[in-house]
């Protein structure tokens, strides 16, 4: 009995020694000088010193996750920088056109309570103090300029066609004169709770889009996008049976909608526009990171093609993150979100700990020495944080919060954070 007990103690001691050695080696490496990249302070800059090109038509700002405050705050920071230093007056969100239209109406008047407004959001991830802060800034700015020079917010997502129909119905109730009496009657007759009924109106919305797109006024062309999005939603492949085709269709549709909004901005005298979405959408190249298949292209690549390369893509990235995520499988009254911790182990993001505030910007287009370690890192495969919505245990088992990619192939620049904190949805 004593022999077995002694053997057990020896095994336990060896196990503790083994684990302790591994931890020592791992932590020793983490905090050793080899984690510091030579020249990183010269290459990396603060956000204040970060320069966004003035000669590109579209600037993308990505999110490494939808559930972090810093990635929402930086949307406003980029928008402000482009208003002050560039020629942008509009930002496009990964949200329905109807939802964004409600926000756009609100930032052009002062009566609507913005906190109450975001309670109606389709995406709880936008139900935050950071988004209210963005909308408040836009509203304050718009009170100082005429409508033609005002800041606009647009929605490019083709999901939620019923919301666009409902938005058109609400305009009819307010007495719009943009639509004909026949169009009003047809739109009002649609039961938005019936997907089949909306699908049967496909030909009508195709015609409505064609008519409104040909008009000159901003209001008519904005409504044309709503009609187009209804058609895009009707034409979408089934997500459950053909997820790759669905994702490909969605990213192509979002890029197409962005192009239409850009043309509207051109008519307002602006040469640039901003688009913000998850990194997996704004990045260039293929969208295999989200299971869309090798033949599919990310929205950012579609934008790059539609604008003949005049697209500057800014990603975001974290080293450590506590992310607020929707719990997979919970919907409606059972809807649930929770905080989860992740580490990307991205050495480029790790460098943020050497910068003030734990954040820095790296413009890959300015890293030109192919012999430098930094050049090799951004031009070779590295693990990077990429957290989606819908958390389950497979995220932990498969390390699904990381993907391997070549940063310089996907982005023109990245804003790196050492640590990021979770969003705190106001109404959920």
C-alpha positions as CSV (number, residue, x, y, z in Angstrom):
1,X,0.0,0.0,0.0
2,X,2.9,2.4,0.9
3,X,4.6,1.5,-2.4
4,X,1.5,2.5,-4.4
5,X,1.1,5.7,-2.3
6,X,4.8,6.6,-2.9
7,X,4.4,5.8,-6.6
8,X,1.4,8.1,-6.7
9,X,3.3,10.9,-5.0
10,X,6.2,10.5,-7.4
11,X,3.9,10.7,-10.4
12,X,2.2,13.7,-9.1
13,X,5.5,15.5,-8.4
14,X,6.7,14.7,-11.9
15,X,3.5,16.0,-13.4
16,X,3.7,19.2,-11.5
17,X,7.4,19.6,-12.5
18,X,6.5,18.9,-16.1
19,X,3.6,21.4,-16.2
20,X,5.7,24.0,-14.3
21,X,8.5,23.6,-16.8
22,X,6.2,24.2,-19.7
23,X,4.7,27.2,-18.1
24,X,8.1,28.6,-17.3
25,X,9.3,28.1,-20.9
26,X,6.1,29.6,-22.3
27,X,6.0,32.6,-20.0
28,X,9.7,33.0,-20.4
29,X,9.2,33.3,-24.2
30,X,6.2,35.6,-23.9
31,X,8.1,38.1,-21.8
32,X,11.5,37.7,-23.4
33,X,13.1,40.2,-25.8
34,X,12.4,37.9,-28.8
35,X,8.7,38.9,-28.7
36,X,9.7,42.5,-29.3
37,X,10.0,43.3,-33.1
38,X,13.0,45.5,-33.9
39,X,12.0,48.7,-35.4
40,X,8.3,48.4,-34.4
41,X,8.3,51.9,-32.8
42,X,9.5,53.4,-36.0
43,X,7.0,51.6,-38.2
44,X,4.0,51.7,-36.0
45,X,2.2,55.0,-35.3
46,X,-0.5,56.3,-33.0
47,X,-4.0,56.7,-34.4
48,X,-3.6,60.5,-34.4
49,X,-0.6,60.2,-36.7
50,X,-2.1,57.5,-38.9
51,X,-2.8,58.8,-42.4
52,X,-5.7,57.5,-44.5
53,X,-5.1,58.1,-48.3
54,X,-7.1,60.9,-49.7
55,X,-7.0,59.5,-53.3
56,X,-9.0,56.3,-52.7
57,X,-12.7,56.1,-53.2
58,X,-13.6,53.6,-50.5
59,X,-12.1,53.0,-47.0
60,X,-13.0,49.9,-45.1
61,X,-12.8,49.6,-41.3
62,X,-13.1,46.1,-40.0
63,X,-13.9,44.4,-36.7
64,X,-11.9,41.4,-35.5
65,X,-15.1,40.7,-33.5
66,X,-18.5,42.2,-33.3
67,X,-18.5,42.1,-29.5
68,X,-15.8,44.6,-28.5
69,X,-16.1,48.3,-27.5
70,X,-12.8,49.4,-29.0
71,X,-13.8,48.2,-32.5
72,X,-17.0,50.2,-32.3
73,X,-15.3,53.3,-31.0
74,X,-12.8,53.3,-33.8
75,X,-15.6,53.5,-36.4
76,X,-16.3,57.0,-35.1
77,X,-12.6,57.9,-34.9
78,X,-12.1,56.8,-38.5
79,X,-15.2,58.7,-39.6
80,X,-14.1,61.9,-37.8
81,X,-10.6,61.6,-39.3
82,X,-12.0,61.3,-42.8
83,X,-14.4,64.2,-42.4
84,X,-11.5,66.4,-41.1
85,X,-8.7,65.2,-43.3
86,X,-10.3,63.5,-46.4
87,X,-13.5,63.8,-48.4
88,X,-16.0,61.4,-46.8
89,X,-19.4,62.3,-45.4
90,X,-21.0,58.9,-45.2
91,X,-20.5,55.6,-43.5
92,X,-22.0,52.3,-44.5
93,X,-22.8,49.6,-41.9
94,X,-23.2,45.9,-42.0
95,X,-26.9,46.3,-41.2
96,X,-30.2,46.4,-43.0
97,X,-31.0,49.5,-45.2
98,X,-34.2,50.0,-43.2
99,X,-32.4,50.1,-39.9
100,X,-29.8,52.5,-41.2
101,X,-32.5,54.7,-42.7
102,X,-34.1,55.0,-39.3
103,X,-30.7,56.1,-37.9
104,X,-30.1,58.4,-40.8
105,X,-33.5,60.1,-40.3
106,X,-32.6,60.5,-36.6
107,X,-29.2,62.2,-37.1
108,X,-30.9,64.8,-39.3
109,X,-33.4,65.9,-36.6
110,X,-33.3,66.4,-32.9
111,X,-36.5,65.0,-31.5
112,X,-35.7,61.3,-31.6
113,X,-34.1,59.8,-28.5
114,X,-31.1,57.9,-29.8
115,X,-30.9,55.5,-26.9
116,X,-34.6,54.5,-27.5
117,X,-33.9,54.2,-31.2
118,X,-31.2,51.6,-31.0
119,X,-33.4,49.5,-28.8
120,X,-35.2,48.6,-32.1
121,X,-32.0,47.3,-33.7
122,X,-31.9,44.0,-35.5
123,X,-28.4,43.4,-34.1
124,X,-28.0,43.7,-30.3
125,X,-24.3,44.2,-31.0
126,X,-25.2,47.8,-32.2
127,X,-27.3,48.4,-29.0
128,X,-24.4,50.1,-27.2
129,X,-23.3,53.4,-25.8
130,X,-20.6,53.5,-28.4
131,X,-23.1,53.6,-31.3
132,X,-25.2,56.2,-29.5
133,X,-22.0,58.3,-29.2
134,X,-21.4,58.0,-32.9
135,X,-25.0,59.0,-33.8
136,X,-24.9,61.9,-31.3
137,X,-21.7,63.2,-33.0
138,X,-23.3,62.9,-36.4
139,X,-26.4,64.7,-35.2
140,X,-24.4,67.6,-33.7
141,X,-22.3,67.9,-36.9
142,X,-25.5,67.9,-39.1
143,X,-26.9,70.8,-37.1
144,X,-24.1,73.0,-38.3
145,X,-24.3,72.3,-42.1
146,X,-27.0,72.1,-44.8
147,X,-28.5,68.7,-45.7
148,X,-26.4,68.6,-48.9
149,X,-23.2,68.6,-46.7
150,X,-24.5,66.5,-43.9
151,X,-23.2,63.2,-42.5
152,X,-25.1,60.1,-43.7
153,X,-25.4,56.5,-42.4
154,X,-26.4,53.7,-44.8
155,X,-27.1,50.0,-44.5
156,X,-25.7,47.6,-47.1
157,X,-26.8,44.2,-45.8
158,X,-29.3,42.3,-47.9
159,X,-30.7,40.3,-45.0
160,X,-34.1,41.3,-43.6
161,X,-36.0,42.2,-46.7
162,X,-39.2,42.5,-44.7
163,X,-37.6,45.5,-42.9
164,X,-37.3,47.4,-46.2
165,X,-40.9,46.7,-47.0
166,X,-41.9,47.9,-43.6
167,X,-39.8,51.0,-44.0
168,X,-41.6,51.8,-47.3
169,X,-44.9,51.2,-45.7
170,X,-44.0,53.7,-42.9
171,X,-43.1,56.3,-45.5
172,X,-46.4,55.8,-47.2
173,X,-48.2,56.3,-43.8
174,X,-46.3,59.6,-43.4
175,X,-47.6,60.8,-46.8
176,X,-44.6,60.4,-49.1
177,X,-45.0,61.7,-52.7
178,X,-42.1,59.7,-54.1
179,X,-44.2,56.7,-54.8
180,X,-47.1,56.5,-57.2
181,X,-50.6,55.6,-55.9
182,X,-50.3,52.2,-57.6
183,X,-46.9,51.6,-56.0
184,X,-48.3,52.6,-52.6
185,X,-51.2,50.2,-52.9
186,X,-49.0,47.3,-53.9
187,X,-46.5,47.9,-51.1
188,X,-49.3,48.3,-48.5
189,X,-50.9,45.1,-49.6
190,X,-47.8,43.0,-48.7
191,X,-47.8,41.0,-45.5
192,X,-44.3,41.4,-44.2
193,X,-44.6,38.4,-42.0
194,X,-44.9,36.2,-45.1
195,X,-41.7,35.5,-46.9
196,X,-43.6,33.8,-49.7
197,X,-45.8,36.9,-50.2
198,X,-42.7,39.1,-50.4
199,X,-41.1,36.7,-52.9
200,X,-44.2,36.9,-55.1
201,X,-43.6,40.6,-55.4
202,X,-40.1,40.2,-56.9
203,X,-41.0,41.5,-60.3
204,X,-42.7,44.6,-58.8
205,X,-39.6,45.5,-56.7
206,X,-37.4,45.0,-59.8
207,X,-39.5,47.5,-61.6
208,X,-39.5,49.9,-58.6
209,X,-35.8,49.7,-58.4
210,X,-35.4,50.5,-62.1
211,X,-37.7,53.5,-62.0
212,X,-36.3,55.1,-58.8
213,X,-32.6,54.5,-59.8
214,X,-33.2,56.5,-62.9
215,X,-34.4,59.6,-61.0
216,X,-32.2,62.5,-59.9
217,X,-33.1,63.1,-56.3
218,X,-31.2,61.6,-53.4
219,X,-34.4,60.5,-51.7
220,X,-35.6,58.5,-54.7
221,X,-32.3,56.8,-55.3
222,X,-32.1,55.9,-51.6
223,X,-35.5,54.2,-51.9
224,X,-34.2,52.4,-55.0
225,X,-31.6,50.6,-52.8
226,X,-34.4,49.4,-50.5
227,X,-36.2,47.9,-53.6
228,X,-32.9,46.3,-54.8
229,X,-32.2,44.8,-51.4
230,X,-35.7,43.1,-51.4
231,X,-34.8,41.5,-54.7
232,X,-31.4,40.5,-53.5
233,X,-33.0,38.8,-50.4
234,X,-35.5,37.0,-52.6
235,X,-32.7,35.8,-54.9
236,X,-30.5,34.6,-52.1
237,X,-29.7,30.8,-52.0
238,X,-30.9,28.9,-49.0
239,X,-28.5,29.3,-46.1
240,X,-29.2,25.9,-44.5
241,X,-28.7,23.9,-47.7
242,X,-26.1,26.1,-49.6
243,X,-24.3,28.2,-47.0
244,X,-21.3,28.9,-49.3
245,X,-23.4,30.2,-52.1
246,X,-25.5,32.2,-49.6
247,X,-22.4,33.9,-48.1
248,X,-21.0,34.6,-51.6
249,X,-24.3,36.1,-52.7
250,X,-24.4,38.2,-49.5
251,X,-20.9,39.7,-49.8
252,X,-21.5,40.4,-53.5
253,X,-24.8,42.1,-52.7
254,X,-23.2,44.3,-50.0
255,X,-20.5,45.4,-52.4
256,X,-23.1,46.3,-55.0
257,X,-25.2,48.3,-52.5
258,X,-22.1,50.1,-51.4
259,X,-21.4,51.1,-55.1
260,X,-24.9,52.5,-55.4
261,X,-24.5,54.5,-52.2
262,X,-21.1,55.8,-53.4
263,X,-22.8,57.1,-56.6
264,X,-25.3,58.9,-54.4
265,X,-22.4,60.4,-52.5
266,X,-20.8,61.5,-55.7
267,X,-24.0,63.4,-56.6
268,X,-23.7,65.2,-53.2
269,X,-20.1,66.3,-54.2
270,X,-18.2,63.7,-52.1
271,X,-15.4,61.6,-53.5
272,X,-15.0,59.1,-50.6
273,X,-17.1,56.7,-48.6
274,X,-16.5,54.5,-45.6
275,X,-17.7,50.9,-45.1
276,X,-17.6,49.0,-41.8
277,X,-18.2,45.4,-41.1
278,X,-16.5,42.3,-39.7
279,X,-12.9,41.7,-40.8
280,X,-14.1,38.7,-42.7
281,X,-16.3,40.9,-44.9
282,X,-14.1,44.0,-45.4
283,X,-10.8,42.1,-46.1
284,X,-9.5,41.4,-49.6
285,X,-9.2,38.0,-51.2
286,X,-11.3,34.9,-50.7
287,X,-13.8,34.4,-47.9
288,X,-12.9,30.9,-46.9
289,X,-12.3,32.0,-43.3
290,X,-16.1,32.1,-43.0
291,X,-16.7,28.8,-44.8
292,X,-17.9,30.4,-48.0
293,X,-15.9,28.2,-50.3
294,X,-12.7,28.7,-52.3
295,X,-14.6,30.1,-55.3
296,X,-16.1,32.9,-53.1
297,X,-14.7,36.4,-52.7
298,X,-15.0,38.5,-49.6
299,X,-17.0,41.8,-49.8
300,X,-13.7,43.7,-49.6
301,X,-12.4,42.0,-52.7
302,X,-15.7,42.6,-54.5
303,X,-15.4,46.3,-53.6
304,X,-11.7,46.4,-54.8
305,X,-12.8,45.0,-58.1
306,X,-15.9,47.3,-58.5
307,X,-13.8,50.4,-57.7
308,X,-10.8,49.3,-59.9
309,X,-8.4,49.0,-56.9
310,X,-9.4,52.3,-55.3
311,X,-10.0,50.6,-51.9
312,X,-8.0,51.0,-48.7
313,X,-8.8,48.3,-46.2
314,X,-8.1,48.8,-42.5
315,X,-8.4,45.7,-40.3
316,X,-8.5,45.6,-36.5
317,X,-6.8,43.0,-34.3
318,X,-6.4,42.0,-30.7
319,X,-3.9,40.1,-28.6
320,X,-6.1,39.5,-25.6
321,X,-9.9,39.9,-25.8
322,X,-12.9,39.5,-23.6
323,X,-15.7,39.4,-26.3
324,X,-19.5,39.7,-25.7
325,X,-21.0,37.1,-28.1
326,X,-24.5,35.7,-28.8
327,X,-24.9,32.2,-27.4
328,X,-25.5,29.9,-30.3
329,X,-29.0,28.4,-30.5
330,X,-30.7,31.1,-28.3
331,X,-33.3,33.2,-30.1
332,X,-36.4,35.3,-29.4
333,X,-37.3,35.3,-25.7
334,X,-34.5,32.9,-24.9
335,X,-31.9,35.2,-26.6
336,X,-28.6,35.2,-24.6
337,X,-25.2,36.9,-24.8
338,X,-22.2,36.2,-22.6
339,X,-18.5,37.2,-22.3
340,X,-15.7,34.9,-23.4
341,X,-11.9,35.3,-23.2
342,X,-9.6,34.7,-26.2
343,X,-6.0,35.1,-27.0
344,X,-5.0,35.5,-30.7
345,X,-1.3,34.9,-30.0
346,X,-0.7,37.3,-32.9
347,X,2.9,38.7,-32.4
348,X,2.0,41.8,-34.3
349,X,-0.9,42.5,-31.9
350,X,1.4,41.8,-29.0
351,X,3.5,44.8,-30.0
352,X,0.7,47.1,-29.0
353,X,1.8,46.6,-25.3
354,X,4.9,48.8,-26.2
355,X,2.7,51.7,-27.4
356,X,0.8,54.3,-25.4
357,X,-2.7,53.2,-24.6
358,X,-2.0,49.6,-25.8
359,X,-2.8,50.5,-29.4
360,X,-0.9,51.3,-32.6
361,X,-1.4,51.5,-36.4
362,X,0.6,49.7,-39.0
363,X,0.4,50.7,-42.6
364,X,1.6,47.7,-44.6
365,X,2.1,49.8,-47.8
366,X,5.0,51.7,-46.0
367,X,6.8,48.5,-44.9
368,X,9.2,48.1,-47.8
369,X,12.4,46.4,-46.6
370,X,12.0,42.7,-47.6
371,X,14.9,41.7,-45.4
372,X,13.4,43.0,-42.2
373,X,11.6,40.8,-39.7
374,X,8.5,43.0,-39.8
375,X,8.2,42.8,-43.6
376,X,8.5,39.0,-43.4
377,X,5.8,38.8,-40.7
378,X,3.2,40.9,-42.6
379,X,3.9,39.1,-45.8
380,X,3.7,35.5,-44.5
381,X,1.0,33.5,-42.7
382,X,0.3,34.3,-39.1
383,X,-2.5,33.5,-36.7
384,X,-4.9,36.4,-36.3
385,X,-8.0,36.8,-34.1
386,X,-11.3,36.4,-35.9
387,X,-14.3,36.0,-33.6
388,X,-17.7,35.5,-35.1
389,X,-21.2,35.6,-33.6
390,X,-22.8,32.4,-32.2
391,X,-20.6,31.0,-29.4
392,X,-20.5,27.3,-28.5
393,X,-18.0,24.8,-27.1
394,X,-16.6,24.1,-30.5
395,X,-15.0,27.6,-30.4
396,X,-12.8,26.4,-27.6
397,X,-12.1,22.9,-28.9
398,X,-11.3,24.0,-32.5
399,X,-9.6,27.3,-31.6
400,X,-12.2,28.9,-33.9
401,X,-11.3,32.3,-32.7
402,X,-8.1,32.3,-34.8
403,X,-7.5,32.0,-38.6
404,X,-4.2,31.8,-40.5
405,X,-3.7,34.5,-43.1
406,X,-1.1,36.8,-44.7
407,X,-1.9,40.3,-43.3
408,X,-0.6,42.3,-46.2
409,X,-2.7,40.3,-48.7
410,X,-5.9,40.9,-46.7
411,X,-5.5,44.5,-45.4
412,X,-3.6,47.7,-46.4
413,X,-3.3,48.6,-42.7
414,X,-4.3,47.2,-39.3
415,X,-5.1,48.9,-36.0
416,X,-3.6,46.6,-33.3
417,X,-4.8,46.4,-29.7
418,X,-3.1,44.6,-26.9
419,X,-6.4,44.1,-25.0
420,X,-10.0,44.8,-25.9
421,X,-13.1,44.9,-23.7
422,X,-16.6,43.6,-24.3
423,X,-19.6,45.6,-25.5
424,X,-22.4,46.0,-23.0
425,X,-25.7,46.0,-24.9
426,X,-28.1,48.4,-23.3
427,X,-31.4,46.7,-23.8
428,X,-30.4,43.0,-23.8
